[in-house]
Amino acid sequence: MCTSIIETARAEGMAKRGDAWFPLSQVVVAYDHARHAPLGDVITLDFLNTDLDPGARAGVELTLETAKELRAALDRAIIAAEFEEAEVRGKGVVVRLARTG
């Protein structure tokens, strides 16, 4: 049974195929039968560039549990990165104020 669960999002970054890197334009997240992994239904992450040839993609098939762990790891990394960015911006403001004051 196909689930027809598909979500897409704009993507900005790079992916690698073979020895070459290519810019990303989109990521597709789906839940459906595994195509390559010896598993049942999986979360598929398909990173691609719609302006390049069909081979400009990097795909991953994950178990639902692995996808949940990935989501949690992403959440932790994003929170830490946002805190770091706020610290850097905050220090920049202090330095500018000190220079003008």
N, CA, C and O atoms as a GROMACS GRO file, in nm:
protein
  404
    1MET      N    1   0.083  -0.117   0.000
    1MET     CA    2   0.000   0.000   0.000
    1MET      C    3   0.089   0.125   0.000
    1MET      O    4   0.174   0.140   0.088
    2CYS      N    5   0.070   0.211  -0.095
    2CYS     CA    6   0.144   0.337  -0.099
    2CYS      C    7   0.080   0.434   0.000
    2CYS      O    8  -0.042   0.438   0.014
    3THR      N    9   0.165   0.511   0.068
    3THR     CA   10   0.112   0.602   0.169
    3THR      C   11   0.080   0.740   0.113
    3THR      O   12  -0.005   0.810   0.168
    4SER      N   13   0.145   0.779   0.006
    4SER     CA   14   0.127   0.912  -0.053
    4SER      C   15   0.162   1.025   0.043
    4SER      O   16   0.110   1.136   0.030
    5ILE      N   17   0.250   0.997   0.140
    5ILE     CA   18   0.295   1.100   0.232
    5ILE      C   19   0.420   1.163   0.171
    5ILE      O   20   0.526   1.099   0.165
    6ILE      N   21   0.408   1.287   0.126
    6ILE     CA   22   0.519   1.357   0.062
    6ILE      C   23   0.516   1.503   0.104
    6ILE      O   24   0.413   1.570   0.098
    7GLU      N   25   0.631   1.552   0.148
    7GLU     CA   26   0.648   1.692   0.182
    7GLU      C   27   0.770   1.745   0.107
    7GLU      O   28   0.868   1.673   0.090
    8THR      N   29   0.764   1.868   0.062
    8THR     CA   30   0.879   1.928  -0.006
    8THR      C   31   0.914   2.060   0.062
    8THR      O   32   0.830   2.125   0.123
    9ALA      N   33   1.041   2.097   0.049
    9ALA     CA   34   1.088   2.223   0.104
    9ALA      C   35   1.201   2.276   0.017
    9ALA      O   36   1.273   2.199  -0.047
   10ARG      N   37   1.214   2.407   0.017
   10ARG     CA   38   1.327   2.469  -0.052
   10ARG      C   39   1.453   2.429   0.023
   10ARG      O   40   1.452   2.416   0.145
   11ALA      N   41   1.561   2.408  -0.049
   11ALA     CA   42   1.688   2.370   0.014
   11ALA      C   43   1.799   2.459  -0.038
   11ALA      O   44   1.808   2.486  -0.158
   12GLU      N   45   1.884   2.503   0.051
   12GLU     CA   46   2.002   2.580   0.014
   12GLU      C   47   2.121   2.513   0.081
   12GLU      O   48   2.127   2.503   0.203
   13GLY      N   49   2.214   2.468   0.001
   13GLY     CA   50   2.330   2.396   0.052
   13GLY      C   51   2.395   2.322  -0.062
   13GLY      O   52   2.375   2.356  -0.179
   14MET      N   53   2.473   2.220  -0.028
   14MET     CA   54   2.543   2.141  -0.128
   14MET      C   55   2.526   1.993  -0.096
   14MET      O   56   2.510   1.955   0.020
   15ALA      N   57   2.530   1.911  -0.201
   15ALA     CA   58   2.526   1.765  -0.185
   15ALA      C   59   2.633   1.706  -0.275
   15ALA      O   60   2.678   1.770  -0.370
   16LYS      N   61   2.673   1.584  -0.246
   16LYS     CA   62   2.781   1.521  -0.321
   16LYS      C   63   2.730   1.397  -0.394
   16LYS      O   64   2.657   1.316  -0.337
   17ARG      N   65   2.770   1.384  -0.520
   17ARG     CA   66   2.747   1.263  -0.596
   17ARG      C   67   2.879   1.225  -0.660
   17ARG      O   68   2.939   1.306  -0.732
   18GLY      N   69   2.925   1.106  -0.636
   18GLY     CA   70   3.057   1.068  -0.683
   18GLY      C   71   3.162   1.158  -0.623
   18GLY      O   72   3.169   1.174  -0.501
   19ASP      N   73   3.245   1.218  -0.709
   19ASP     CA   74   3.350   1.310  -0.662
   19ASP      C   75   3.309   1.456  -0.672
   19ASP      O   76   3.386   1.544  -0.635
   20ALA      N   77   3.189   1.482  -0.722
   20ALA     CA   78   3.148   1.621  -0.747
   20ALA      C   79   3.038   1.666  -0.650
   20ALA      O   80   2.950   1.589  -0.612
   21TRP      N   81   3.046   1.792  -0.613
   21TRP     CA   82   2.943   1.856  -0.532
   21TRP      C   83   2.851   1.937  -0.623
   21TRP      O   84   2.895   1.989  -0.726
   22PHE      N   85   2.725   1.947  -0.585
   22PHE     CA   86   2.630   2.028  -0.661
   22PHE      C   87   2.541   2.106  -0.565
   22PHE      O   88   2.515   2.060  -0.454
   23PRO      N   89   2.493   2.224  -0.607
   23PRO     CA   90   2.407   2.304  -0.520
   23PRO      C   91   2.268   2.243  -0.511
   23PRO      O   92   2.217   2.185  -0.607
   24LEU      N   93   2.206   2.257  -0.395
   24LEU     CA   94   2.071   2.205  -0.374
   24LEU      C   95   1.967   2.312  -0.402
   24LEU      O   96   1.993   2.431  -0.388
   25SER      N   97   1.849   2.267  -0.442
   25SER     CA   98   1.737   2.359  -0.459
   25SER      C   99   1.612   2.309  -0.385
   25SER      O  100   1.523   2.388  -0.355
   26GLN      N  101   1.607   2.179  -0.356
   26GLN     CA  102   1.485   2.124  -0.296
   26GLN      C  103   1.518   1.997  -0.218
   26GLN      O  104   1.612   1.925  -0.249
   27VAL      N  105   1.437   1.973  -0.115
   27VAL     CA  106   1.443   1.845  -0.044
   27VAL      C  107   1.301   1.788  -0.042
   27VAL      O  108   1.204   1.859  -0.016
   28VAL      N  109   1.292   1.660  -0.069
   28VAL     CA  110   1.164   1.589  -0.065
   28VAL      C  111   1.172   1.491   0.051
   28VAL      O  112   1.266   1.412   0.061
   29VAL      N  113   1.073   1.495   0.139
   29VAL     CA  114   1.063   1.403   0.251
   29VAL      C  115   0.938   1.319   0.227
   29VAL      O  116   0.829   1.373   0.209
   30ALA      N  117   0.955   1.187   0.228
   30ALA     CA  118   0.842   1.099   0.199
   30ALA      C  119   0.842   0.981   0.294
   30ALA      O  120   0.944   0.947   0.353
   31TYR      N  121   0.727   0.920   0.309
   31TYR     CA  122   0.713   0.796   0.385
   31TYR      C  123   0.646   0.696   0.291
   31TYR      O  124   0.531   0.714   0.252
   32ASP      N  125   0.720   0.592   0.256
   32ASP     CA  126   0.669   0.495   0.159
   32ASP      C  127   0.755   0.369   0.164
   32ASP      O  128   0.845   0.358   0.248
   33HIS      N  129   0.727   0.275   0.076
   33HIS     CA  130   0.806   0.152   0.068
   33HIS      C  131   0.951   0.186   0.036
   33HIS      O  132   0.980   0.274  -0.045
   34ALA      N  133   1.042   0.114   0.100
   34ALA     CA  134   1.184   0.131   0.069
   34ALA      C  135   1.209   0.087  -0.074
   34ALA      O  136   1.153  -0.013  -0.120
   35ARG      N  137   1.292   0.160  -0.143
   35ARG     CA  138   1.329   0.123  -0.280
   35ARG      C  139   1.462   0.048  -0.283
   35ARG      O  140   1.485  -0.037  -0.369
   36HIS      N  141   1.551   0.081  -0.187
   36HIS     CA  142   1.684   0.024  -0.188
   36HIS      C  143   1.719  -0.047  -0.058
   36HIS      O  144   1.782  -0.153  -0.061
   37ALA      N  145   1.681   0.009   0.056
   37ALA     CA  146   1.711  -0.053   0.185
   37ALA      C  147   1.626  -0.178   0.202
   37ALA      O  148   1.510  -0.180   0.161
   38PRO      N  149   1.682  -0.283   0.263
   38PRO     CA  150   1.603  -0.405   0.287
   38PRO      C  151   1.510  -0.388   0.407
   38PRO      O  152   1.520  -0.460   0.506
   39LEU      N  153   1.420  -0.292   0.396
   39LEU     CA  154   1.328  -0.256   0.503
   39LEU      C  155   1.187  -0.246   0.447
   39LEU      O  156   1.167  -0.254   0.326
   40GLY      N  157   1.090  -0.229   0.534
   40GLY     CA  158   0.952  -0.207   0.491
   40GLY      C  159   0.934  -0.063   0.448
   40GLY      O  160   1.003  -0.014   0.358
   41ASP      N  161   0.842   0.006   0.513
   41ASP     CA  162   0.822   0.148   0.486
   41ASP      C  163   0.933   0.229   0.553
   41ASP      O  164   0.978   0.195   0.662
   42VAL      N  165   0.975   0.335   0.488
   42VAL     CA  166   1.085   0.417   0.537
   42VAL      C  167   1.055   0.565   0.515
   42VAL      O  168   0.971   0.602   0.434
   43ILE      N  169   1.126   0.648   0.589
   43ILE     CA  170   1.131   0.790   0.560
   43ILE      C  171   1.242   0.808   0.457
   43ILE      O  172   1.355   0.764   0.478
   44THR      N  173   1.209   0.871   0.346
   44THR     CA  174   1.308   0.897   0.242
   44THR      C  175   1.337   1.046   0.238
   44THR      O  176   1.246   1.129   0.234
   45LEU      N  177   1.464   1.080   0.240
   45LEU     CA  178   1.510   1.218   0.222
   45LEU      C  179   1.577   1.222   0.085
   45LEU      O  180   1.672   1.149   0.060
   46ASP      N  181   1.528   1.307   0.000
   46ASP     CA  182   1.582   1.318  -0.135
   46ASP      C  183   1.622   1.462  -0.158
   46ASP      O  184   1.537   1.549  -0.179
   47PHE      N  185   1.752   1.487  -0.154
   47PHE     CA  186   1.806   1.622  -0.175
   47PHE      C  187   1.839   1.635  -0.323
   47PHE      O  188   1.908   1.550  -0.378
   48LEU      N  189   1.789   1.741  -0.388
   48LEU     CA  190   1.811   1.752  -0.531
   48LEU      C  191   1.821   1.895  -0.579
   48LEU      O  192   1.794   1.990  -0.506
   49ASN      N  193   1.862   1.906  -0.705
   49ASN     CA  194   1.864   2.035  -0.774
   49ASN      C  195   1.779   2.019  -0.897
   49ASN      O  196   1.816   1.948  -0.991
   50THR      N  197   1.664   2.084  -0.898
   50THR     CA  198   1.568   2.068  -1.007
   50THR      C  199   1.615   2.132  -1.137
   50THR      O  200   1.557   2.107  -1.243
   51ASP      N  201   1.719   2.215  -1.131
   51ASP     CA  202   1.771   2.279  -1.252
   51ASP      C  203   1.880   2.196  -1.320
   51ASP      O  204   1.923   2.230  -1.430
   52LEU      N  205   1.925   2.089  -1.256
   52LEU     CA  206   2.029   2.004  -1.312
   52LEU      C  207   1.970   1.873  -1.362
   52LEU      O  208   1.849   1.852  -1.354
   53ASP      N  209   2.055   1.786  -1.412
   53ASP     CA  210   2.009   1.657  -1.464
   53ASP      C  211   1.952   1.572  -1.350
   53ASP      O  212   1.978   1.599  -1.233
   54PRO      N  213   1.874   1.468  -1.384
   54PRO     CA  214   1.809   1.386  -1.281
   54PRO      C  215   1.906   1.319  -1.183
   54PRO      O  216   1.866   1.281  -1.073
   55GLY      N  217   2.032   1.306  -1.221
   55GLY     CA  218   2.131   1.247  -1.132
   55GLY      C  219   2.179   1.342  -1.023
   55GLY      O  220   2.254   1.301  -0.934
   56ALA      N  221   2.136   1.468  -1.029
   56ALA     CA  222   2.176   1.565  -0.928
   56ALA      C  223   2.088   1.549  -0.806
   56ALA      O  224   2.002   1.633  -0.777
   57ARG      N  225   2.110   1.439  -0.734
   57ARG     CA  226   2.031   1.409  -0.616
   57ARG      C  227   2.112   1.324  -0.520
   57ARG      O  228   2.202   1.251  -0.560
   58ALA      N  229   2.079   1.334  -0.395
   58ALA     CA  230   2.136   1.250  -0.291
   58ALA      C  231   2.020   1.198  -0.209
   58ALA      O  232   1.952   1.276  -0.142
   59GLY      N  233   1.998   1.069  -0.212
   59GLY     CA  234   1.884   1.011  -0.144
   59GLY      C  235   1.926   0.928  -0.024
   59GLY      O  236   2.034   0.869  -0.022
   60VAL      N  237   1.838   0.925   0.078
   60VAL     CA  238   1.861   0.846   0.198
   60VAL      C  239   1.730   0.780   0.238
   60VAL      O  240   1.624   0.844   0.235
   61GLU      N  241   1.735   0.653   0.274
   61GLU     CA  242   1.618   0.582   0.327
   61GLU      C  243   1.645   0.548   0.472
   61GLU      O  244   1.746   0.484   0.503
   62LEU      N  245   1.556   0.590   0.562
   62LEU     CA  246   1.574   0.571   0.705
   62LEU      C  247   1.454   0.501   0.767
   62LEU      O  248   1.340   0.521   0.724
   63THR      N  249   1.480   0.420   0.868
   63THR     CA  250   1.367   0.366   0.944
   63THR      C  251   1.299   0.482   1.014
   63THR      O  252   1.360   0.588   1.034
   64LEU      N  253   1.176   0.464   1.053
   64LEU     CA  254   1.102   0.568   1.124
   64LEU      C  255   1.174   0.605   1.253
   64LEU      O  256   1.182   0.723   1.288
   65GLU      N  257   1.226   0.507   1.325
   65GLU     CA  258   1.298   0.533   1.450
   65GLU      C  259   1.425   0.614   1.424
   65GLU      O  260   1.455   0.708   1.498
   66THR      N  261   1.500   0.580   1.319
   66THR     CA  262   1.620   0.656   1.286
   66THR      C  263   1.584   0.798   1.247
   66THR      O  264   1.654   0.892   1.284
   67ALA      N  265   1.475   0.816   1.173
   67ALA     CA  266   1.431   0.951   1.134
   67ALA      C  267   1.397   1.033   1.258
   67ALA      O  268   1.427   1.152   1.263
   68LYS      N  269   1.334   0.971   1.357
   68LYS     CA  270   1.302   1.042   1.481
   68LYS      C  271   1.429   1.084   1.554
   68LYS      O  272   1.437   1.195   1.607
   69GLU      N  273   1.528   0.994   1.558
   69GLU     CA  274   1.655   1.026   1.622
   69GLU      C  275   1.727   1.138   1.547
   69GLU      O  276   1.787   1.226   1.608
   70LEU      N  277   1.719   1.134   1.414
   70LEU     CA  278   1.778   1.241   1.332
   70LEU      C  279   1.710   1.374   1.361
   70LEU      O  280   1.776   1.476   1.376
   71ARG      N  281   1.576   1.372   1.367
   71ARG     CA  282   1.501   1.494   1.398
   71ARG      C  283   1.544   1.551   1.533
   71ARG      O  284   1.564   1.672   1.546
   72ALA      N  285   1.559   1.466   1.634
   72ALA     CA  286   1.601   1.512   1.766
   72ALA      C  287   1.743   1.569   1.762
   72ALA      O  288   1.770   1.671   1.825
   73ALA      N  289   1.832   1.504   1.688
   73ALA     CA  290   1.969   1.554   1.676
   73ALA      C  291   1.970   1.688   1.603
   73ALA      O  292   2.044   1.779   1.642
   74LEU      N  293   1.891   1.701   1.497
   74LEU     CA  294   1.880   1.828   1.426
   74LEU      C  295   1.827   1.938   1.518
   74LEU      O  296   1.878   2.049   1.518
   75ASP      N  297   1.724   1.906   1.597
   75ASP     CA  298   1.669   2.003   1.690
   75ASP      C  299   1.775   2.051   1.788
   75ASP      O  300   1.786   2.171   1.814
   76ARG      N  301   1.853   1.958   1.843
   76ARG     CA  302   1.959   1.996   1.938
   76ARG      C  303   2.064   2.083   1.870
   76ARG      O  304   2.107   2.184   1.926
   77ALA      N  305   2.107   2.043   1.750
   77ALA     CA  306   2.209   2.120   1.679
   77ALA      C  307   2.158   2.259   1.641
   77ALA      O  308   2.232   2.357   1.651
   78ILE      N  309   2.033   2.268   1.599
   78ILE     CA  310   1.974   2.397   1.561
   78ILE      C  311   1.966   2.490   1.683
   78ILE      O  312   1.999   2.608   1.673
   79ILE      N  313   1.922   2.437   1.795
   79ILE     CA  314   1.914   2.518   1.918
   79ILE      C  315   2.053   2.568   1.957
   79ILE      O  316   2.069   2.686   1.991
   80ALA      N  317   2.153   2.481   1.952
   80ALA     CA  318   2.290   2.521   1.986
   80ALA      C  319   2.342   2.625   1.887
   80ALA      O  320   2.408   2.721   1.927
   81ALA      N  321   2.314   2.605   1.758
   81ALA     CA  322   2.361   2.700   1.656
   81ALA      C  323   2.293   2.836   1.672
   81ALA      O  324   2.358   2.939   1.658
   82GLU      N  325   2.163   2.836   1.701
   82GLU     CA  326   2.092   2.963   1.722
   82GLU      C  327   2.146   3.036   1.844
   82GLU      O  328   2.158   3.158   1.843
   83PHE      N  329   2.179   2.961   1.950
   83PHE     CA  330   2.238   3.021   2.069
   83PHE      C  331   2.374   3.082   2.034
   83PHE      O  332   2.404   3.194   2.075
   84GLU      N  333   2.455   3.008   1.959
   84GLU     CA  334   2.587   3.056   1.917
   84GLU      C  335   2.575   3.182   1.832
   84GLU      O  336   2.649   3.278   1.852
   85GLU      N  337   2.482   3.181   1.737
   85GLU     CA  338   2.460   3.299   1.652
   85GLU      C  339   2.415   3.419   1.735
   85GLU      O  340   2.459   3.531   1.710
   86ALA      N  341   2.329   3.397   1.832
   86ALA     CA  342   2.283   3.506   1.918
   86ALA      C  343   2.399   3.560   2.001
   86ALA      O  344   2.408   3.681   2.021
   87GLU      N  345   2.486   3.473   2.048
   87GLU     CA  346   2.603   3.516   2.124
   87GLU      C  347   2.694   3.601   2.036
   87GLU      O  348   2.742   3.706   2.080
   88VAL      N  349   2.718   3.558   1.914
   88VAL     CA  350   2.805   3.632   1.822
   88VAL      C  351   2.743   3.767   1.790
   88VAL      O  352   2.811   3.870   1.794
   89ARG      N  353   2.613   3.768   1.759
   89ARG     CA  354   2.545   3.896   1.730
   89ARG      C  355   2.547   3.986   1.852
   89ARG      O  356   2.568   4.106   1.841
   90GLY      N  357   2.525   3.928   1.969
   90GLY     CA  358   2.525   4.006   2.093
   90GLY      C  359   2.659   4.070   2.119
   90GLY      O  360   2.666   4.185   2.161
   91LYS      N  361   2.767   3.996   2.095
   91LYS     CA  362   2.901   4.052   2.115
   91LYS      C  363   2.927   4.162   2.014
   91LYS      O  364   2.992   4.261   2.047
   92GLY      N  365   2.878   4.148   1.891
   92GLY     CA  366   2.895   4.250   1.790
   92GLY      C  367   2.828   4.380   1.831
   92GLY      O  368   2.881   4.488   1.807
   93VAL      N  369   2.711   4.368   1.892
   93VAL     CA  370   2.638   4.488   1.936
   93VAL      C  371   2.715   4.556   2.048
   93VAL      O  372   2.726   4.678   2.049
   94VAL      N  373   2.767   4.478   2.142
   94VAL     CA  374   2.843   4.535   2.254
   94VAL      C  375   2.966   4.607   2.201
   94VAL      O  376   2.997   4.718   2.244
   95VAL      N  377   3.036   4.545   2.107
   95VAL     CA  378   3.157   4.607   2.052
   95VAL      C  379   3.121   4.736   1.981
   95VAL      O  380   3.191   4.836   1.998
   96ARG      N  381   3.015   4.738   1.903
   96ARG     CA  382   2.974   4.861   1.832
   96ARG      C  383   2.935   4.969   1.932
   96ARG      O  384   2.970   5.086   1.914
   97LEU      N  385   2.862   4.932   2.036
   97LEU     CA  386   2.823   5.031   2.134
   97LEU      C  387   2.945   5.087   2.207
   97LEU      O  388   2.951   5.207   2.236
   98ALA      N  389   3.041   5.002   2.236
   98ALA     CA  390   3.161   5.048   2.305
   98ALA      C  391   3.241   5.143   2.218
   98ALA      O  392   3.300   5.238   2.269
   99ARG      N  393   3.243   5.120   2.089
   99ARG     CA  394   3.317   5.206   1.999
   99ARG      C  395   3.249   5.341   1.979
   99ARG      O  396   3.316   5.443   1.961
  100THR      N  397   3.115   5.342   1.982
  100THR     CA  398   3.044   5.467   1.959
  100THR      C  399   3.022   5.545   2.087
  100THR      O  400   2.996   5.666   2.084
  101GLY      N  401   3.032   5.477   2.202
  101GLY     CA  402   3.002   5.542   2.328
  101GLY      C  403   3.116   5.610   2.393
  101GLY      O  404   3.100   5.668   2.500
   0.00000   0.00000   0.00000
